[in-house]
Structures are given as structure tokens and as C-alpha cells.
Amino acid sequence: MLDPQKASFANEVDVLQFLYDGLLKLDHQGNIQPGGADRWGVSPDGTQITFHIRDGLKRSEGTPILAEDYAYALRRAVDPRVKGKQYTAILYDIKGARDLDQLATQDPATLTDAQVEELFKNYGVTVPSPQVLVVTLDKPAAYWLYIATMWLTYPVDQHAVTSDPDTWWTKPENHVGNGPFVVSTISEGNKITYAANPLYWQGKPKLDRIETYYNPDNQVTLQAYQKGELDINANLAPEQVGQVERDAQLKNDLLRYPAAVTRAIAFNNSRRPFDDKNVRIAFSQAFDREGFVRDVLQGIGKPYTRWIPPGVPGAQPNQPGVPGTDPVAAVKTLVDNGYAAVDSTPDNPKVDCKKLGEMKLTYPSTPINHARSQFIAGNFVRVFGCPVTLDPIEATVFSALTKDVKTNPQISRQGWAQDFPHPQNWLSTYWVCGSFSRNYGYCNLKLDEILAQADATTNFEEAIKLYQQAEELMLSDVPAAFSNYDEYIYLARPYVLGPRDYPSSGDAAWPGQYGPVWEYDIDLASVPAGYPTQ
């Protein structure tokens, strides 16, 4: 889904970052930098942000980009008539955004353009002059400049979108953005080719072409790298690190650094038996985090029962999170809460599998995902003595299923990679009712209240205390069995200049993702024979 106002996955955002610049940008250290706006100001009460769009900003085909183009993006991101949006809740701080988005729950047959346009009259995005955009918030939100860096603000071409609202993004010629590159070709699910944008405001990139390949099979991509078909392997699995380190050539290409990514065994809280908190507690107690990281992930990352990973402001890595690994306690939790077998005794507690019902673990069908899922399912079978069916499906189908609570799998392995280094992105973006957590059937109105207070608190230290309180409340609900946090592991050729110098904890798609991509280059004096030079 290469639509900026609908995208949500890292491999979607990665593509869009080549093609567009938001109002602002993040650098590799998480600092806010100018983007489409070269300067900005915040009102004394913190509720109004004024962005000044830089002079001479152009689309890749030469037409000017003005404040109205960014306003269109921010309107489209909350428009209830635009279906399939995933990140709308992150814009709820804008005056009127929540009311607009909530119209999306109305029966489409009764939703009228007049209703929508009436609410847009009070929407807090205005254009007082061609190069000035004003965003008015319901309350102060000290983190909002981070949101201004996100893909929701990317200035899509209104004519392209309105001429083909549902599939405009599949055609390269429609992506006339203001990023460092333009799309040359799209082979959906396989390959995208980019060319340098000569009109990029920071100058034409040094690389004249980038080719990205998509293949969820980690072994296939490693083999392609070994054959010299790839300059960067951004699909390296922890299970492959040992193989890489034993290879005299590959080990020098290995990049390994901390990642702001948390993983979990995710439960659909709306589906039996995981609509019962006691079952979620038991499965969290059952999961062998140490064994999974040690034996499956080959020691890449760390076992973790909390949500916000180390390094993010407000993280409490030394505090307990969801219930930790204790298989004896896991069985007792089920037996004591209505799932005891008829022949269960205090000395020999047993779980009645029929009371739990059918359980299915769904995952993208690759050999490595299959091995991971075998460990997870086998772990639960071993502890509870109840069957867990393995359900491998095509990767793009899996992604689509997770975007709706009605289709989201009963059990799956999921994760969250931060969009920006602030606890708001870990809590409010993900866990408030109506945000990503809705896809997993989770909603806690008390949590929403605390997060609303935290989001509106301008004193950073006071806000952190509220975010920590909110995380504790969410953890007490055990919406998932948080399992570990990641490290990034990539392979990059030494003749690829740039990515090694700009590692970031936000590099969810490839190394150096948040560095000055327009300055990256290839040292042609060091490439192997036969390497393409144009």
C-alpha cells in the first residue's frame, strides 16, 4: 500500500520516504529537521503551529508545492470517505480530527458529503497564504512536531488521487513527490526501481538509480546477496547470523546495532479464548522467552515483558511487565479460572482443551517463520497439552488480515517499530481506543484518559510520569504476551557509501534509512567486475 495517507507497515513507509518529504524530517539521531517547511513556530499556549513552506519547492515533474498541498494531505488523512486508513488516530490532536474520523463508523449509505464538509469547516488545518500552513490543536501537544515528520503529511498529487482514488498509488507516474527519488517501475510484490529526482530541494542525489526487491524468504535474499545480486540485504534473519559470521567474506559486511522494536505473541482479544484475560495471562506465563531468543533468534535481541524498549524516554526496562515465563503457574492460572479438566487435581492439574476451543497460530509462509511458529506452538502444546494449529499464509494476505479485527488472526507474532523517539508514539499511537489496538480488539477508556492527560502535559518530566502510569495500566490488561526487543542486523557491501555512517534505532527497513540518502553513493573503484555503472 504505497498511499501515504493509508500506509502503516515499515516496508510501505520505506518506499514512500524515497519519494516524498513531509512538513519536517527526522535525522538518524532522532532530531527534527526542516523538510517541506524550512521554518516553523509554536504559539505561546502550544495549540497552534505555523509552518512556512520553503520557496521554490517543486514536485518531481516541476509544478510548485504549496501549503495547500500539505493541507490536502492532512485533510485526506482524516476524511471518513477515504477507506483503509490505519494511522488516523495519531492526528486526533488536530481540532476536529476525531469528529471527522468517527464518521467513518457510520453506515456508508447514510454518510453524506454535506455532513463531512460541515465538519471540515471546523478542522484545524488552514492556509492563510500560499506558503503558510497553520495547524490548530485541541490542546498543547509537545510531541506534535514529530508527527509533522510522518508520511501522513506527504503531499500526494490531488489530481492523481481524485482521478483514481483506490489504485492511483500503483502507477509510477502518479508519484510526483518532493523526495530525493522518483519511481521508474513498480512490479507489485517483487521489485521497485527508483531514479534520482533532479529537482530535489537538497540537490540531485548522487545515486542515479536504486532497485529494491521484495521477497519475504530470508534464505532466498541471503543467497542473492552471496551471488552479488544485492548491495544491501535488509531481510537478514537472526537465525542466519551464525551462518554469516562463519563466512570469511560475509562477516565483514554485517551491521548490528540497537533497534527500537518490541515483539509480542499477539492475541485477538475479541476472539475466544483470548477474550478472557486469564487465558492471556496463562499464555504469557507459558511462553519461553529465554529459549526463543537463545535457540530461535540465536541471541539477537533480549527477552522482554514490557512494551517500551530501552533507550526510549520513559522506558522502565528493569520493572516487571506482563507475567513472565512460569509454565507451572500458567497451567494453574487456567485450572483456577474455569479451564480445569474433569480429572484435574491439585497434585496433577490438567487443562480441558475443549474449554479453550480451537487455537490457531497464523504467520507469513516462509521457512524461517515456520520454524519460529513451530517453536511458539510447540511451547504452548507442551505446557497446556492442547493442540495449536499452524496456519501459514502468503505474506501480503497476512498483512491485509491484520488490519481489521474481524479478520486479524487469533494468535500471531507481531511487533512495533517506533515512528519517532517519544513515549506518545509507543502508547497513544498504538493503544488508545480506535488506533492500532482496535485491530486486536483492545480498548481501555481509563487508559485513554491517562494518555490524553499525558499528551496535553507540556512539562516533559510530568508527562513521562503519566506515560509510565499508562504503560503500567496497559500491561496489567495483558493484551499480548510481550516477548523480546530487537537488534537490527543487515548486510551492506563496503563499496556502498553512507548507510554505515548513519545507523538509527528507527532503521526498520534498511541501514541508514534516516541518513542523508541523497548523499549516498557507490565507490565504483571498488565494485566487482561486471557491476553496472549506469
Buried (B, 14 or more C-beta within 10 A) or exposed (E): BBBBBBBBBBBBBBBBBBBBBBBBBBBBBBEBEBBBBBEBEBEEEBBBBBBBBBEEBBBBEEEEBBBBBBBBBBBBBBBBBBEBBBBBBBBBBBBBBBBBBBBBEEEEEEBEEEBBEEBBEEBBBBBEEEBBBBBBBBBBBBBBBBBBBBBBBBBBBBEBBEEEBEEBBBEBEBBBBBBBBBBEEBEEEEEBBBBBBEBBBBEEBBBEEBBBBBBBBBBBBBEBBBEEEBBBBBBBBBBBBEBBEEEEEBEEBBBBEBBBBBBBBBBBBBBBBBEBBBBBBBBBBBBBBEEBBEEBBBEBBBBBBBBBBBBBBBBEBEEEBBBBBBBEBBBBBBBEBEBBBEEBEEEEBBBBBEBBEEBBBBBBBBEBBBEBBBBBBEBBBEBBEBEBEBBBBEBBEBBBBBBEBEEBBBBBBBBBBBBBBBBBBBBBBBBBEBBBBBBBBBBBEEBBEBBBBBBBBEEEEEBBEBBBBBBBBBBEBBBBBBBBBBBBBBBBBEBBBBBBEBBBBBBBBBBBBBBBBBBBEBEEEEBEEEEEEE
